[in-house]
């Protein structure tokens, strides 16, 4: 019996190693900003993490024969105080990998009173993917970003406030655009307007005061432009944590600028359903997302 258990354990470990191909530090030479966290990173409740002070990327590459050339940087949610790395991170990456799409889970640094830290990590992650696109079997014009809940706020921040790289830089990564080519937003926090924001996420990102400049800066429905990438939104009508108005306001702004978008509001699902099999219609969102990628010509 022990021998059989060891064989099973070895097999599972082998699968994990195959599934996750690479782990990279986002800032191997040190980040340009600091969140002030000096305590050790903590894992709890499975693979959730908090007290994150160093950003890392976990790359799940598909087999060559099914590789579509598309990639998605994935930002797990958790109210900007924790990151749900499993059902909003690794599990999504594994699904994408099975569909020929490179899934890249970003463990971003949490803000801890420095609101610029998470979005700088997300933008740098996109630059890194573009800089390594050829080596990783990725089309540099098919790199998207995804996020759930507060991770959706982070993804929508990266998707609305970006630059096209510094072509004069001698650094290959700095030369790259950080604009994602598409977005996947799962029950995202969008606004900092206290009328319909998620107050926990807002407080953890910009503080509990009423700084009008920061509220405006991170209310991403106000940052949409004609250059905002095509967006796929998923949420539940009965979400009381991050109310549907967040996604609806974002979708409405996308339409004002004629940005291609698709939104699915499922009757049941609540908040935080991720990619788990919950026995609800919302479980089908991953297949709908793949269909949408085909519709916008990201994959065939």
C-alpha positions in Angstrom: 0.0 0.0 0.0 2.8 2.4 0.9 4.5 1.6 -2.4 1.3 2.4 -4.4 0.8 5.7 -2.4 4.4 6.7 -3.2 3.9 6.0 -6.9 0.7 8.1 -6.9 2.5 10.9 -5.1 5.3 10.8 -7.6 2.8 10.9 -10.5 1.0 13.9 -9.1 4.3 15.7 -8.5 5.3 15.0 -12.1 2.0 16.4 -13.4 2.5 19.6 -11.4 6.1 20.0 -12.7 4.9 19.5 -16.3 1.9 21.9 -15.8 4.0 24.8 -14.4 6.9 25.4 -16.7 8.7 28.4 -15.3 8.8 30.6 -12.2 10.3 34.1 -12.7 10.8 37.1 -10.4 9.1 40.2 -11.8 11.9 42.5 -10.5 15.0 40.3 -10.3 17.2 43.4 -9.8 14.9 45.1 -7.4 11.6 46.9 -7.9 11.4 50.7 -8.5 9.0 51.1 -5.6 8.4 49.5 -2.2 5.3 48.4 -0.3 7.2 48.5 3.0 6.4 44.9 3.9 9.2 43.4 6.0 7.4 40.4 7.5 7.7 36.9 5.8 5.1 36.0 3.2 2.4 33.8 4.6 0.4 31.0 3.0 -2.9 29.8 4.6 -6.2 28.2 3.7 -4.7 26.1 0.9 -2.6 28.3 -1.4 -3.8 31.8 -0.5 -0.9 34.2 0.2 -0.6 37.5 2.0 2.2 39.8 3.1 3.5 39.6 -0.4 6.6 41.8 -0.8 8.2 40.1 -3.9 6.3 39.7 -7.2 6.6 36.4 -9.1 5.2 34.9 -12.3 4.3 31.2 -12.8 4.1 30.2 -16.4 1.9 27.4 -17.6 2.8 26.7 -21.3 0.7 24.5 -23.5 2.1 21.6 -25.5 3.6 22.8 -28.9 1.0 20.8 -31.0 -1.9 22.7 -29.5 -0.3 26.1 -28.8 -2.4 29.0 -30.2 0.2 31.6 -29.5 -2.1 33.5 -27.1 -1.2 34.2 -23.5 -3.0 35.6 -20.4 -1.4 37.2 -17.3 -3.7 36.2 -14.4 -4.2 38.4 -11.3 -5.9 36.6 -8.4 -8.3 38.5 -6.2 -8.4 39.0 -2.5 -9.3 42.6 -1.6 -5.7 43.8 -2.1 -4.8 42.2 1.2 -4.5 38.5 0.2 -4.3 36.6 -3.1 -6.4 33.5 -3.9 -3.8 31.7 -6.0 -5.8 28.5 -6.5 -9.3 29.0 -8.1 -8.5 32.5 -9.3 -4.9 31.7 -10.4 -3.4 28.3 -11.0 -6.7 26.6 -11.9 -7.5 29.2 -14.5 -3.9 28.9 -15.9 -4.3 25.1 -16.1 -7.6 25.5 -18.0 -6.1 27.9 -20.5 -3.1 25.7 -20.9 -5.4 22.8 -21.9 -6.9 25.0 -24.6 -3.5 25.9 -26.1 -3.2 29.3 -24.3 -0.2 30.2 -22.1 -1.5 31.0 -18.6 0.8 33.2 -16.5 -0.2 33.6 -12.8 1.0 36.8 -11.3 1.7 36.9 -7.6 1.8 40.7 -7.3 3.0 42.7 -4.4 0.2 43.9 -2.2 0.0 47.7 -1.7 0.3 48.2 2.1 -0.2 52.0 1.7 1.7 52.2 -1.6 -1.1 52.2 -4.3 1.4 52.2 -7.2 2.9 48.8 -6.3 0.4 46.3 -7.7 -0.2 48.0 -11.0 3.6 48.5 -11.6 3.9 44.7 -11.1 1.1 44.0 -13.6 2.5 46.3 -16.3 6.0 44.8 -15.8 4.6 41.3 -16.1 3.1 42.1 -19.5 6.4 43.7 -20.7 8.3 40.5 -19.6 5.9 38.3 -21.5 6.3 40.4 -24.7 10.1 40.5 -24.3 10.1 36.7 -24.1 7.3 36.0 -26.5 9.3 34.3 -29.2 11.2 32.0 -26.7 7.9 31.1 -25.0 5.9 30.4 -28.2 3.7 33.4 -27.8 2.5 35.9 -30.3 3.4 39.4 -28.9 0.1 40.8 -30.2 -2.0 38.2 -28.4 -1.2 38.9 -24.8 -4.1 39.5 -22.5 -4.7 40.2 -18.8 -7.2 38.6 -16.5 -8.3 39.3 -12.9 -10.9 38.4 -10.3 -12.5 40.8 -7.9 -9.7 43.1 -6.7 -7.5 41.3 -9.2 -10.1 42.4 -11.7 -9.5 46.0 -10.6 -5.8 45.5 -11.0 -6.3 44.0 -14.5 -8.6 46.8 -15.5 -6.1 49.3 -14.2 -3.4 47.8 -16.5 -5.9 47.7 -19.3 -6.9 51.3 -19.1 -3.7 53.1 -18.0 -0.6 51.9 -20.0 2.2 53.0 -22.3 3.7 51.6 -25.4 7.2 51.2 -24.0 10.4 53.2 -24.2 12.0 52.5 -27.6 15.1 54.5 -26.6 15.8 52.3 -23.6 18.7 49.9 -23.7 16.7 47.5 -21.6 14.7 45.0 -23.8 11.9 44.8 -21.2 11.5 48.5 -20.9 11.2 48.8 -24.7 8.0 46.7 -24.6 4.4 48.0 -24.6 2.5 47.1 -21.4 -0.9 47.4 -23.1 -2.8 44.1 -23.0 -4.4 43.0 -26.2 -7.6 41.8 -24.4 -9.0 41.5 -20.9 -10.9 38.9 -18.9 -12.6 40.4 -15.8 -14.3 38.2 -13.3 -16.7 40.0 -10.9 -14.2 42.9 -10.9 -13.9 45.8 -8.6 -13.9 48.7 -11.1 -14.6 51.9 -9.3 -13.3 53.7 -6.2 -16.6 55.7 -5.9 -17.9 54.8 -2.5 -21.5 54.6 -3.8 -20.7 51.2 -5.4 -17.1 50.2 -4.8 -15.9 47.4 -2.6 -14.8 49.4 0.4 -12.3 46.8 1.6 -10.4 46.8 -1.7 -10.6 50.6 -1.8 -9.3 51.0 1.7 -6.4 48.6 1.2 -5.4 50.2 -2.1 -5.8 54.0 -1.5 -6.4 54.2 2.2 -9.6 54.9 4.2 -9.6 58.7 3.6 -11.3 60.6 0.8 -8.5 61.5 -1.5 -10.4 62.8 -4.5 -7.3 62.5 -6.8 -6.7 58.8 -5.9 -10.4 58.0 -6.1 -10.5 59.5 -9.7 -7.2 57.8 -10.6 -8.4 54.3 -9.7 -12.0 54.6 -10.9 -11.3 52.6 -14.0 -14.7 53.2 -15.6 -13.4 56.8 -16.0 -10.2 55.6 -17.6 -11.7 53.8 -20.6 -10.7 55.2 -24.0 -10.8 54.1 -27.6 -7.5 52.4 -26.9 -8.8 50.2 -24.1 -8.5 46.5 -25.3 -11.5 44.2 -26.0 -13.0 43.0 -22.8 -14.9 39.9 -21.6 -16.8 40.3 -18.3 -18.3 37.6 -16.0 -20.3 38.2 -12.9 -23.4 37.0 -11.0 -26.6 39.0 -10.4 -26.6 38.0 -6.8 -23.1 39.3 -6.0 -23.5 41.4 -2.9 -19.7 41.8 -2.2 -18.8 43.6 -5.5 -22.2 44.8 -6.9 -22.9 44.3 -10.6 -22.9 48.1 -11.2 -19.1 47.8 -11.3 -19.0 45.7 -14.4 -22.1 47.3 -15.9 -20.5 50.8 -15.7 -17.3 49.5 -17.3 -19.2 47.8 -20.1 -21.2 51.0 -20.7 -18.0 53.0 -21.0 -16.5 50.5 -23.4 -19.5 50.8 -25.6 -19.2 54.6 -25.6 -15.8 54.2 -27.2 -16.9 51.3 -29.5 -14.5 48.9 -27.8 -15.5 45.3 -28.5 -16.9 43.7 -25.3 -19.0 40.8 -24.1 -20.6 40.5 -20.7 -22.3 37.5 -19.0 -24.4 38.2 -15.9 -25.4 34.8 -14.4 -28.4 34.6 -12.2 -26.6 32.7 -9.4 -23.0 32.6 -8.3 -22.4 35.1 -5.7 -18.9 36.4 -5.4 -15.6 34.6 -5.8 -16.7 31.6 -7.8 -13.6 31.5 -9.9 -13.2 28.4 -12.1 -14.4 25.9 -9.5 -17.2 23.4 -10.4 -20.0 24.8 -8.2 -22.9 23.2 -10.0 -24.2 26.5 -11.3 -24.5 27.9 -14.9 -21.6 30.3 -14.2 -19.3 27.2 -14.3 -19.5 27.5 -18.1 -17.8 30.9 -18.3 -14.4 29.4 -19.3 -15.8 27.8 -22.4 -17.7 31.0 -23.3 -14.4 32.9 -22.9 -12.6 30.6 -25.3 -15.5 31.1 -27.8 -15.1 34.9 -27.4 -11.4 34.7 -28.1 -12.2 32.9 -31.3 -14.8 35.6 -32.2 -12.2 38.4 -31.8 -9.6 36.4 -33.8 -7.2 35.9 -30.9 -7.3 32.1 -31.4 -8.7 29.9 -34.2 
